[in-house]
Amino acid sequence: MNEFVQIAQVSTQPGVVSDPAPADAGKALELSRPAAQSSLVLLRLPGQFVDFREIFSEDISFFRIGGDLQMLFADDSSIVVKNFFVGEAGEPAVIVGDDRFLSLDEFTAAATPQEVEEIQTAAGEVSNLATELGGAQGSGQNFHDPDIEALGGTTLRSVLIGSVETEDEEEDDDVDFVSPEEDTVPIIVAEAQTAALDEGNLPDGNEPNATLLVSTGGLGINFGENAGDNPTLTFNMAAGVPLDAEGMPLALSSDGEPLSYQKLTNGDGGQTLVAYKASTQEVVFTVLLDIVPNGFDGGASSAKYVVTLYGNLDNAGDAEDVLALSFSVRAADSDDDFVNQTFSVTIGDDTPELAANPDSGKVEEGAFFRLFSEEEPLENGPVAAGSLNIAWGADNGDGDDAASLAGERQGGQYVQDTPGGIGDRSVVFGSTEGAEDALSGEAEERYIPDFVTLGDGSETLSLSELSSGGVLLTYELSADGTVLTASAGESTVFVVSLSDEEDGGYLFDLQGVLDHPVDGPDDLLLTFEFIASDSDGDTVSSSFTVTVRDSGPTVADEGLSLTSDEDDIASVDALGTSPDGPATQPVAGEAFGETGD
């Protein structure tokens, strides 16, 4: 039996384990033929499309093992897609060509997989999707290059018969409808149900729960008992985008990127709206319109919708709120009697939180001098680094999302990508109440940041009186609010900087000594407040504390002992009788620490 390698996405070298990329249901799972006699095991996430275009024309033996799909090729290579058959059997799930999609039921009918109880090592009955579906559908094209005209496209029925009907041809076709004894029309029988989803349930959200990312609602439509064989349920999107509660077009975006839309025609006469990022082809949400046969007594069909959330939506604001989307649909029977209906979907905004209290830091002034001596290093050095422990949530877009804390560090300072704006999270100095004051203090004679508190562990001290070598400190905050520098004259005493990478972080770089109170404890505590903003402007604030330890002065255990002999001392009255003799008079002395305080 071949050795199977389980990975999250298709590897560039079959049979080789690479670091798996984070799973993303918004991206299609692309299938390509493995090397001969090698095998791949892939995982399909809930709602994820599976792209067969690379292997569409291959002769393959298909096997179904519970919810999994196994494919065996002629060269004994194999692919297993875990959870392939999990999900709504009637929803589009398989990509077989440009704008051509199959549901799980339709794929099963075309591929006819054999039901088995375990992974197979020998090929069975062979199927060819291109042959079964009536012609080549194209291969070698990724999901990121769809040839679907925006808000248009061809029907799944056209895929199954191997032809593409133009709109003109469709208009010229005779309607396959037998007039009943009584002509019925679609009617509205109830208000459409409202769906409610929440970004916090996304995998990156602060309350992840995949089961809450799909919502189904009734549309309150009765197609009539004699709707015919070809009823349709389609989107009305004259503006090209969803509408707000007042019916005005909504310019939706995700991580600062405007959304694009495509409409796909389902096999039952319904449609699927796909909202995605044009640059990455990441699907943000889908809305499926479904005609439900025999939904009413008497055999009339009803209608429902299914909305699935795959990614976050920008919802500008400084607090958690709800984004309301409105959709208009058209329900028509086979002789084009129709009725219009609207329904709403609300999407709750996620907000950043603190996963834990920010880390505290500690530095020692004496660490400078130990760097240039052979003495044993102190417990703490001159630089403190800590995590801010920010849980960004679903709106975690970053202008420099490929970086890390280590990548933003330059020496003893973080250089944060320019923070601010939709699509770019950030962390800056300041408090919720005093942030504006902190950034406008340069107009004062000497800027004293109001987001910094000085203490000694027992009481609060005046930051304006903090000095180094007797020189009062001056403070300068960078224009973007991410770096604070304290100086004594021309000499930098400390620099503290912030980063929005990972869970957020800070660096405190002590470059000089601080004057500690003579009668107070040896420690000075500096507490810095900060504000973290997610990629659509929601905020959380907190603070971290850095302790600066004084390294002296100290008194030696036994003091210093010096002796002298009066005979050795020359004066006006005496020249000294024993100028080279031993000293006999002890003199006490003190040993001072590195700072000389």
PyMOL commands that set and color helices and strands:
alter all, ss='L'
color gray80, all
select helices_A, chain A and resi 53-55+104-111+129-132+156-160+167-172+199-201+210-212+367-370+405-408+435-439+441-443+463-465+566-568
alter helices_A, ss='H'
color red, helices_A
select strands_A, chain A and resi 4-6+29-30+39-43+50-51+60-65+68-72+78-82+92-97+100-103+114-115+126-127+187-188+195-198+214-218+221-222+232-236+253-254+257-265+271-277+283-292+302-309+322-332+338-348+353-354+361-364+383-387+390-391+409-410+413-414+426-429+452-455+460-461+467-468+471-472+474-477+483-488+491-499+505-510+523-533+539-549+560-562+587-589
alter strands_A, ss='S'
color yellow, strands_A
deselect
rebuild
show_as cartoon
